[in-house]
C-alpha cells in the first residue's frame, strides 16, 4: 500500500500558506486534472488526491489536527466530501460545476449564492462549556413575489436574441498570425442567456430581496478563537436556481480575568502566604464547575503545580476533559504590623540567618 503524500506537497504550497493560496493551488490542480477535461489514466487519482488535501487544509480545525498529528489526526475526515460542518467544499465545486456544465464557461448555469461571514464573540465560559447563540444577519433571498425569476408574475424571462440563449458571443478576428475566435459574455444579457422584458416591480428585476434574519447557532464545548462554524444554506440566495451560500461564523474568545487556557487545560495562579506554604493548607480555588479544594502541602515552593483532574475544558470534537493546573505563587507581604514584624524576627533568629 502506497503511503499518502504530504498534503502541502500535494498542493505545492508551504506550511504557512494562507487559505487563499491553498484555494488557488487547488483550483489550478483541479482544472488541470479534472476527469472531464483530462482523460489521462492517472488524472482521476490526482484530482482525488488534490481534493482530499484541499478538504483538510482549507478547514482550520482539520488543518491544525493535521499539522500536529499528520494523516492520523484527520483519518476518516478527508474521505469523500461529507464534511463536519466546518469549512467545506461547496463553493469551489460550484465553480467547477459552472465551468464544466457545458464545456464553455457559460454563465447560464445555476450559480451558488455568496457566503456570509460574521465574527462571533464568546466569553471564556461559553467557549469552554458550549452555548446556543442567536445572531442577526442581513441576507439576500429570492424575491417573495417573483420567486427569484426577476420577471413580473405571469411572465417569463425570454431567451436572449443576441446570443440565442447561450450567454456568450463569438467574434472571429484576423491578425498577422491567422484567425482566432474570441468568446465572451453576451453584452445584452450579461452572460445569463435570458432577458427580462417585463420586470418584477417588487425586486425591480433583480430576483432578490434583502431581509434581516435571526439565526440560532449551537456552539459545541471546547471551541477556541480561530474556529469557524458553518451553517449550510444560510448565506445569500443563488442565481438562476443555484443553491444558497453558507453562513460562516468566526469564533473570537474573550480573555478570562484569572483563567488561562492551554489546549484543553486551564491554568490558575494561586497566591498563598509564607505560613500556608510552610505549614500546608487546604485552599478553595474557582473552577468552571464550582469551587474545588486544593491541598497545599507543607514546604511547598513558588512555582509548584497541583492538578485538579477533569476540571479543565471539554476536548473539542472528542470525549473527555482537560485538567485544571493550579500554579503556586508565594506572596511576600509588603507591610507588616509590629507584632508580625516581631514574629518574623523571631523566626529569622530561629533559622540563624546571620550565621556565616
C-alpha positions as CSV (number, residue, x, y, z in Angstrom):
1,X,0.0,0.0,0.0
2,X,1.4,3.4,-1.1
3,X,1.9,5.9,1.8
4,X,-0.1,9.1,1.5
5,X,1.9,12.1,0.3
6,X,2.1,15.2,2.5
7,X,-0.9,17.4,1.8
8,X,1.2,20.5,1.5
9,X,3.4,18.7,-1.1
10,X,0.3,17.6,-3.0
11,X,-0.9,21.2,-3.4
12,X,2.6,22.6,-3.9
13,X,2.3,25.2,-1.0
14,X,4.3,25.9,2.1
15,X,3.1,25.1,5.6
16,X,2.5,28.8,6.2
17,X,0.3,29.2,3.1
18,X,-2.9,31.3,3.5
19,X,-6.3,30.0,2.8
20,X,-6.4,32.0,-0.4
21,X,-3.1,30.5,-1.5
22,X,-4.4,27.0,-0.7
23,X,-7.6,27.6,-2.7
24,X,-5.7,29.0,-5.7
25,X,-3.3,26.0,-5.7
26,X,-6.2,23.5,-5.5
27,X,-8.1,25.3,-8.2
28,X,-5.1,25.1,-10.6
29,X,-4.7,21.4,-10.0
30,X,-8.4,20.6,-10.2
31,X,-8.8,22.3,-13.5
32,X,-5.6,20.5,-14.7
33,X,-6.7,17.0,-13.6
34,X,-10.5,17.1,-13.7
35,X,-11.6,13.9,-15.5
36,X,-14.0,15.9,-17.7
37,X,-11.1,17.8,-19.1
38,X,-8.2,15.4,-18.7
39,X,-8.9,11.8,-19.8
40,X,-5.4,10.6,-18.8
41,X,-5.2,7.4,-16.8
42,X,-3.9,9.0,-13.6
43,X,-5.9,12.2,-13.8
44,X,-8.7,11.0,-11.7
45,X,-6.3,9.8,-8.9
46,X,-4.5,13.1,-8.9
47,X,-7.8,15.0,-8.8
48,X,-9.0,12.9,-5.9
49,X,-5.6,13.4,-4.1
50,X,-5.7,17.2,-4.5
51,X,-9.4,17.3,-3.4
52,X,-8.6,15.3,-0.2
53,X,-5.6,17.6,0.6
54,X,-7.8,20.7,0.0
55,X,-10.6,19.5,2.2
56,X,-8.3,19.2,5.1
57,X,-6.1,22.3,4.6
58,X,-9.0,24.6,3.9
59,X,-10.6,23.8,7.3
60,X,-8.8,25.4,10.2
61,X,-9.6,22.6,12.7
62,X,-8.6,19.8,10.4
63,X,-5.5,21.7,9.4
64,X,-4.4,22.1,13.0
65,X,-5.0,18.4,13.7
66,X,-3.0,17.5,10.5
67,X,-0.2,19.8,11.5
68,X,0.1,18.2,14.9
69,X,-0.6,14.6,14.2
70,X,-0.2,14.1,10.4
71,X,-2.6,11.9,8.5
72,X,-3.7,10.0,11.6
73,X,-5.1,13.3,13.0
74,X,-7.6,13.6,10.2
75,X,-8.2,9.9,9.4
76,X,-11.7,9.5,8.1
77,X,-12.5,13.2,7.9
78,X,-10.9,13.6,4.5
79,X,-12.6,10.7,2.7
80,X,-15.4,11.8,0.5
81,X,-16.8,15.3,0.9
82,X,-19.1,14.8,3.8
83,X,-17.5,17.5,6.0
84,X,-18.2,18.1,9.7
85,X,-20.0,21.4,9.5
86,X,-16.7,23.4,9.4
87,X,-15.2,24.8,6.2
88,X,-16.4,22.8,3.2
89,X,-16.0,22.2,-0.5
90,X,-19.3,23.7,-1.7
91,X,-18.0,27.0,-3.1
92,X,-15.1,25.7,-5.2
93,X,-17.1,22.7,-6.6
94,X,-19.9,25.1,-7.6
95,X,-17.2,26.9,-9.6
96,X,-16.3,23.6,-11.3
97,X,-20.0,22.9,-12.0
98,X,-20.4,26.2,-13.7
99,X,-17.3,25.7,-15.7
100,X,-17.7,22.1,-16.8
101,X,-21.5,22.0,-17.2
102,X,-21.5,23.0,-20.8
103,X,-17.7,23.0,-21.6
104,X,-17.7,26.7,-22.3
105,X,-17.8,28.5,-19.0
106,X,-21.3,29.8,-19.8
107,X,-23.0,31.8,-17.1
108,X,-26.4,30.4,-17.9
109,X,-25.9,27.6,-15.4
110,X,-27.1,27.9,-11.8
111,X,-24.7,29.9,-9.6
112,X,-24.3,29.3,-5.9
113,X,-25.0,32.2,-3.6
114,X,-22.3,34.1,-1.8
115,X,-21.3,33.1,1.8
116,X,-21.9,35.5,4.7
117,X,-19.1,35.8,7.2
118,X,-19.6,37.2,10.7
119,X,-17.5,37.4,13.9
120,X,-19.0,35.8,17.0
121,X,-17.6,36.9,20.4
122,X,-17.8,34.4,23.2
123,X,-16.9,34.5,26.9
124,X,-14.3,32.1,28.2
125,X,-17.1,30.0,29.8
126,X,-19.3,30.0,26.7
127,X,-16.4,28.7,24.6
128,X,-15.4,26.1,27.1
129,X,-18.8,24.7,28.0
130,X,-20.7,25.3,24.8
131,X,-23.7,27.7,24.3
132,X,-26.6,28.4,22.0
133,X,-26.2,31.9,20.4
134,X,-28.6,33.9,18.3
135,X,-27.2,36.4,15.8
136,X,-28.8,38.8,13.3
137,X,-27.7,39.0,9.7
138,X,-28.8,40.8,6.6
139,X,-29.0,38.5,3.6
140,X,-30.3,38.4,0.0
141,X,-33.2,36.0,-0.5
142,X,-35.3,35.1,-3.5
143,X,-38.0,37.7,-4.2
144,X,-41.2,36.9,-2.4
145,X,-43.2,38.0,-5.5
146,X,-41.4,36.6,-8.5
147,X,-39.6,33.8,-6.5
148,X,-36.2,34.7,-7.9
149,X,-37.0,34.9,-11.6
150,X,-36.9,38.7,-11.8
151,X,-39.9,38.7,-14.1
152,X,-43.3,40.1,-13.4
153,X,-45.7,37.3,-12.2
154,X,-47.4,35.8,-15.2
155,X,-44.4,36.4,-17.4
156,X,-41.2,34.6,-18.0
157,X,-37.6,35.7,-18.9
158,X,-37.1,35.4,-22.7
159,X,-34.2,33.8,-24.5
160,X,-31.6,36.4,-25.5
161,X,-31.8,37.0,-29.2
162,X,-28.2,38.2,-29.5
163,X,-26.6,35.0,-28.1
164,X,-29.6,32.7,-28.8
165,X,-29.7,31.9,-25.1
166,X,-26.1,30.6,-24.8
167,X,-24.9,33.5,-22.7
168,X,-21.8,34.0,-24.8
169,X,-20.9,35.5,-28.1
170,X,-18.1,34.7,-30.5
171,X,-16.0,37.1,-32.5
172,X,-13.7,36.0,-35.2
173,X,-10.7,38.2,-35.7
174,X,-7.9,38.2,-38.3
175,X,-4.3,39.0,-37.4
176,X,-0.8,38.5,-38.8
177,X,-0.8,35.2,-37.0
178,X,-4.0,34.0,-38.6
179,X,-7.6,33.8,-37.5
180,X,-8.7,33.3,-33.9
181,X,-12.0,33.2,-32.1
182,X,-12.7,35.3,-29.0
183,X,-15.6,34.0,-26.8
184,X,-17.0,36.4,-24.2
185,X,-20.1,37.0,-22.2
186,X,-23.0,38.4,-24.1
187,X,-23.3,42.1,-23.6
188,X,-27.1,42.2,-23.8
189,X,-27.9,39.6,-21.2
190,X,-24.6,39.8,-19.2
191,X,-24.0,36.1,-19.9
192,X,-27.2,34.8,-18.4
193,X,-28.7,33.8,-21.7
194,X,-32.0,35.4,-20.8
195,X,-33.5,38.9,-20.8
196,X,-36.4,40.2,-18.7
197,X,-38.8,42.2,-20.8
198,X,-41.3,42.9,-18.0
199,X,-39.5,43.2,-14.7
200,X,-41.0,42.4,-11.3
201,X,-42.0,45.6,-9.6
202,X,-41.1,44.3,-6.1
203,X,-37.4,43.5,-6.8
204,X,-37.0,45.6,-10.0
205,X,-35.9,42.6,-11.9
206,X,-33.1,41.6,-9.6
207,X,-34.9,38.5,-8.4
208,X,-33.8,39.2,-4.8
209,X,-34.8,41.0,-1.6
210,X,-32.8,41.8,1.5
211,X,-34.1,40.7,4.9
212,X,-32.8,40.8,8.4
213,X,-32.9,37.3,9.9
214,X,-32.2,35.8,13.3
215,X,-30.0,32.7,13.1
216,X,-29.5,30.3,16.0
217,X,-26.1,28.7,16.3
218,X,-25.2,25.9,18.6
219,X,-21.6,26.3,19.8
220,X,-20.1,23.0,20.9
221,X,-18.0,22.8,24.0
222,X,-14.3,23.3,23.7
223,X,-14.1,25.8,20.8
224,X,-11.4,28.4,20.7
225,X,-10.5,31.5,18.8
226,X,-10.0,30.8,15.2
227,X,-12.6,28.1,14.9
228,X,-15.1,28.8,12.0
229,X,-18.6,27.4,12.4
230,X,-20.5,26.8,9.1
231,X,-24.3,26.9,8.8
232,X,-25.0,25.4,5.4
233,X,-27.6,27.2,3.2
234,X,-27.8,30.2,5.5
235,X,-26.0,32.6,3.2
236,X,-27.2,34.7,0.3
237,X,-29.5,33.3,-2.3
238,X,-28.1,31.8,-5.5
239,X,-28.6,32.9,-9.1
240,X,-30.8,31.1,-11.6
241,X,-31.8,28.4,-9.1
242,X,-28.4,28.0,-7.6
243,X,-28.1,26.8,-4.0
244,X,-27.7,29.4,-1.3
245,X,-24.3,30.2,0.2
246,X,-23.3,29.4,3.7
247,X,-23.1,31.4,6.9
248,X,-19.6,31.3,8.4
249,X,-19.2,32.4,12.0
250,X,-15.6,33.1,13.0
251,X,-15.2,32.5,16.7
252,X,-13.4,35.0,19.0
253,X,-13.0,34.2,22.7
254,X,-12.6,36.9,25.2
255,X,-9.8,36.5,27.8
256,X,-10.8,35.5,31.3
257,X,-9.9,37.6,34.3
258,X,-7.9,34.9,36.0
259,X,-8.1,31.7,34.0
260,X,-5.6,31.0,31.2
261,X,-6.1,28.3,28.5
262,X,-3.5,25.8,27.3
263,X,-5.2,23.5,24.8
264,X,-7.9,21.8,26.9
265,X,-6.2,22.6,30.2
266,X,-6.9,25.6,32.4
267,X,-4.1,27.3,34.4
268,X,-4.9,29.1,37.6
269,X,-2.4,31.1,39.6
270,X,-3.0,30.6,43.4
271,X,-1.4,33.1,45.8
272,X,-0.5,31.9,49.3
273,X,1.4,33.4,52.1
274,X,4.6,32.1,53.8
275,X,2.7,30.4,56.5
276,X,0.4,28.4,54.1
277,X,3.4,27.4,52.0
278,X,5.5,26.3,55.0
279,X,2.8,24.6,57.1
280,X,0.4,23.5,54.4
281,X,-3.2,24.4,54.0
282,X,-6.5,23.4,52.3
283,X,-7.4,26.2,49.9
284,X,-10.6,26.7,47.9
285,X,-10.0,27.7,44.2
286,X,-12.5,28.5,41.5
287,X,-13.1,26.1,38.5
288,X,-15.5,26.1,35.6
289,X,-17.7,23.7,37.6
290,X,-17.7,25.5,41.0
291,X,-15.1,25.8,43.8
292,X,-12.7,22.9,44.5
293,X,-10.2,22.3,47.3
294,X,-6.5,22.2,46.6
295,X,-4.3,20.7,49.3
296,X,-1.2,22.8,49.6
297,X,1.5,20.5,51.0
298,X,3.8,21.7,53.8
299,X,7.0,23.0,52.4
300,X,5.6,24.0,49.0
301,X,7.6,26.3,46.9
302,X,6.6,29.0,44.4
303,X,6.1,27.5,41.0
304,X,4.8,24.2,42.3
305,X,1.8,22.9,40.3
306,X,-1.2,21.0,41.7
307,X,-3.5,19.2,39.3
308,X,-7.3,19.0,39.5
309,X,-8.2,16.1,37.2
310,X,-11.1,16.6,34.8
311,X,-11.7,20.2,35.8
312,X,-10.4,21.6,32.5
313,X,-12.1,22.3,29.2
314,X,-14.0,19.5,27.3
315,X,-12.0,18.3,24.3
316,X,-13.2,19.7,21.1
317,X,-14.9,17.1,18.8
318,X,-13.9,14.2,21.1
319,X,-14.9,12.9,24.6
320,X,-13.2,13.8,27.8
321,X,-11.9,16.9,29.5
322,X,-8.6,18.5,30.3
323,X,-7.3,19.3,33.8
324,X,-7.0,22.5,35.8
325,X,-3.4,23.2,36.8
326,X,-3.1,25.3,39.9
327,X,0.3,27.1,39.9
328,X,1.5,28.2,43.3
329,X,2.8,31.8,44.0
330,X,4.2,32.6,47.4
331,X,3.4,36.2,48.2
332,X,5.8,38.3,50.2
333,X,3.9,40.8,52.4
334,X,4.5,44.4,51.6
335,X,3.6,45.8,55.1
336,X,3.8,44.2,58.5
337,X,2.3,45.1,61.8
338,X,4.6,45.4,64.8
339,X,3.5,42.0,66.1
340,X,4.1,40.4,62.7
341,X,7.5,42.0,62.3
342,X,8.4,40.7,65.8
343,X,7.3,37.2,64.9
344,X,9.3,37.3,61.6
345,X,12.4,38.5,63.6
346,X,12.0,35.6,66.0
347,X,11.6,33.2,63.0
348,X,14.7,34.6,61.4
349,X,16.6,34.2,64.6
350,X,15.5,30.6,64.8
351,X,16.9,29.9,61.4
352,X,20.1,31.6,62.5
353,X,20.2,33.6,59.2
354,X,23.1,35.8,60.4
355,X,25.4,32.8,60.9
356,X,28.1,32.5,58.2
